[in-house]
Amino acid sequence: NEHEEGSAIAQSIKKLLKAGHEPTEIAVLYRSRVVKQPIEEALITAGVPYVVVGDSGFFQKREVRDLLSLVRFAVQPDSNLDALRVVDAVKIGVSAKKLEDTWEATETSVRQQLEVLARKGGTTGPRAATLLAQVDALAKALRSATSDFGTAQGEVIFQAWQQVLLAPLEKYVCSESKDGDEKLIKKEVERRTENVRFLLNDIERRFADGASIEDIVDDI
């Protein structure tokens, strides 16, 4: 099947690299996008770095990038670009563009702006406060989670994704649906959730290899 094929391709590439071939000498051609993701997943699992040419790769998927930005923002509070991506996904009542403009004009970080907004009333204040509380809870949980094979950290991140990003993802999928078919929308959300799960499996594998969460998000 396609997963066995992907695994065989990844192992073949590892053998070529071990034999001294340069990575730039190796390419995988595929006829259909259907087989692309199993190959990407196999390469990621095998620890083989790659670049997708002419199409978007796994790490460019919306749900994957959003989750990585959420984790980076939690462990690196001054990561403004990641904070902006999270704000853009969650929709707290102030645009990411406005926060970005203020950051560039005054060098006030996105985190600092959110802290100011969180102290205000209306609808934006409580939303900003909730987002910061969720981000801080994720950061604290990652620091205190056990490192047994990385599963504790993986579950902590998945729970945070469910709390912060699942609802925005569902809204996005609905907005992209042409006919509003609930079954198709549910299936698409499940498919994208599987992408999140696969990313977490990769993160857990890296944890098991002794990497820190900071090293992992920087590497990915």
C-alpha positions in Angstrom: 0.0 0.0 0.0 1.0 3.7 -0.1 2.4 3.7 3.4 4.6 0.7 2.8 5.7 2.3 -0.5 6.6 5.5 1.4 8.6 3.6 4.0 10.5 1.7 1.3 11.3 5.0 -0.5 12.5 6.5 2.8 14.8 3.6 3.6 16.2 3.5 0.1 17.1 7.2 0.4 18.8 6.6 3.8 20.9 3.9 2.2 21.9 6.2 -0.7 22.9 8.9 1.8 24.8 6.5 3.9 26.6 5.3 0.7 27.8 8.9 0.1 25.4 10.3 -2.3 24.6 14.0 -2.0 21.0 14.9 -1.0 20.8 17.1 -4.1 21.3 14.0 -6.3 18.1 12.4 -5.0 14.5 13.1 -6.0 11.2 11.4 -5.6 8.7 11.9 -8.5 5.0 11.1 -7.9 2.1 11.0 -10.4 -0.6 12.1 -7.9 -0.9 14.2 -4.8 -2.7 11.2 -3.2 0.6 9.4 -2.8 2.6 12.5 -1.8 1.6 12.7 1.9 2.4 9.0 2.8 5.9 9.6 1.2 6.4 12.8 3.2 5.3 11.2 6.4 7.7 8.3 5.8 10.6 10.8 5.2 9.7 12.7 8.4 9.5 9.5 10.4 12.8 8.3 9.0 14.4 11.7 9.8 15.2 12.4 6.2 15.2 16.2 5.4 13.5 17.1 2.1 12.0 19.9 0.1 8.8 19.8 -1.9 9.1 21.5 -5.3 6.1 22.8 -7.3 3.6 22.1 -4.5 3.0 22.7 -0.8 4.6 20.3 1.6 3.3 18.9 4.9 4.9 21.6 7.0 3.1 24.3 4.8 -0.4 22.9 5.7 -2.5 25.5 7.6 -3.2 23.3 10.6 0.5 22.3 10.9 1.8 25.8 10.7 -0.8 27.1 13.1 0.1 24.4 15.7 3.8 25.1 15.3 3.2 28.8 15.8 1.2 28.1 18.9 4.0 26.0 20.4 6.7 28.5 19.4 4.7 31.4 20.9 4.3 29.4 24.2 8.0 28.6 24.5 9.3 31.8 22.8 7.0 34.7 23.9 8.9 37.2 21.8 8.3 35.3 18.6 6.2 38.0 17.0 5.5 36.3 13.7 4.2 33.2 15.5 2.1 35.3 17.8 0.6 37.1 14.8 -0.2 33.8 13.1 -2.0 32.5 16.3 -3.9 35.8 16.6 -4.9 35.6 13.0 -6.3 32.1 13.4 -8.1 32.7 16.7 -9.7 36.1 15.8 -9.7 37.9 19.2 -11.3 41.1 17.9 -8.2 43.0 16.7 -6.5 42.2 13.5 -3.1 40.6 13.3 -2.2 43.4 10.8 -2.9 46.1 13.3 -0.7 44.4 15.9 2.0 43.9 13.3 1.9 47.6 12.3 2.2 48.6 16.0 5.1 46.2 16.5 6.9 47.6 13.5 6.2 51.3 14.4 6.9 51.2 18.1 8.8 47.9 18.6 6.2 46.9 21.1 6.0 43.1 20.9 2.8 41.3 20.0 2.9 39.6 23.5 3.1 43.1 25.2 0.2 44.4 23.1 -1.9 41.4 24.0 -1.2 41.9 27.7 -2.4 45.5 27.3 -5.5 44.4 25.4 -6.2 41.7 28.1 -6.7 44.5 30.7 -9.4 46.2 28.6 -13.1 45.6 28.5 -15.4 44.9 25.6 -15.1 41.7 23.7 -11.4 42.0 22.7 -10.1 42.1 26.3 -11.5 38.8 27.5 -10.5 37.1 24.3 -7.0 38.4 24.6 -6.8 37.3 28.2 -8.1 33.9 27.4 -5.6 33.4 24.6 -2.7 34.5 26.9 -3.9 32.2 29.6 -4.0 29.2 27.2 -0.6 30.0 25.8 0.9 30.4 29.3 -0.8 27.1 30.5 0.8 25.3 27.5 4.2 26.7 28.3 3.9 25.7 32.0 2.6 22.2 31.1 5.5 21.6 28.6 8.0 22.5 31.3 6.4 20.2 33.9 5.4 17.2 31.7 7.4 14.1 32.0 9.7 13.1 29.2 8.7 9.4 28.9 9.0 8.9 25.2 7.6 12.3 24.7 4.0 11.1 25.0 3.2 13.5 27.8 4.4 16.5 25.9 2.6 15.3 22.8 -0.7 15.0 24.7 -0.2 18.4 26.3 0.2 20.0 22.9 -2.8 18.2 21.4 -5.0 19.4 24.3 -3.8 23.0 23.7 -4.5 22.6 20.0 -8.1 21.4 20.7 -8.7 24.4 23.1 -7.1 27.1 20.9 -7.1 26.1 17.3 -9.7 23.4 16.6 -12.7 25.7 16.5 -11.0 28.2 14.2 -10.0 25.2 11.9 -13.6 24.1 11.8 -14.8 27.6 10.8 -12.1 27.7 8.1 -13.1 24.4 6.7 -16.7 25.5 6.6 -15.9 28.7 4.9 -13.9 26.8 2.2 -16.7 24.3 1.6 -18.5 24.9 -1.7 -21.7 23.1 -0.9 -21.8 23.1 2.9 -22.1 19.3 3.1 -21.7 18.5 6.8 -20.3 15.0 6.2 -17.6 16.3 3.9 -16.8 19.1 6.3 -16.5 16.6 9.2 -14.3 14.3 7.1 -12.0 17.2 6.1 -11.7 18.3 9.8 -10.8 14.7 10.7 -8.2 14.6 7.9 -6.6 17.8 9.1 -6.7 16.5 12.7 -4.8 13.4 11.6 -2.1 15.8 10.2 -1.9 17.4 13.6 -1.6 13.9 15.2 1.2 13.0 12.8 3.1 16.2 13.6 2.8 15.4 17.3 4.1 11.8 16.7 7.2 13.4 15.0 7.6 15.8 18.0 7.3 12.9 20.4 9.9 11.0 18.5 12.3 13.9 18.8 11.6 14.2 22.5 12.4 10.5 22.9 15.7 11.2 21.1 16.6 13.8 23.9 15.7 17.0 22.1 14.2 19.9 24.0 11.0 21.6 22.9 13.0 24.7 22.0 15.3 22.7 19.8 12.4 20.9 18.2 10.4 24.0 17.2 13.6 25.7 16.0 14.5 22.6 13.9 11.1 22.2 12.3 
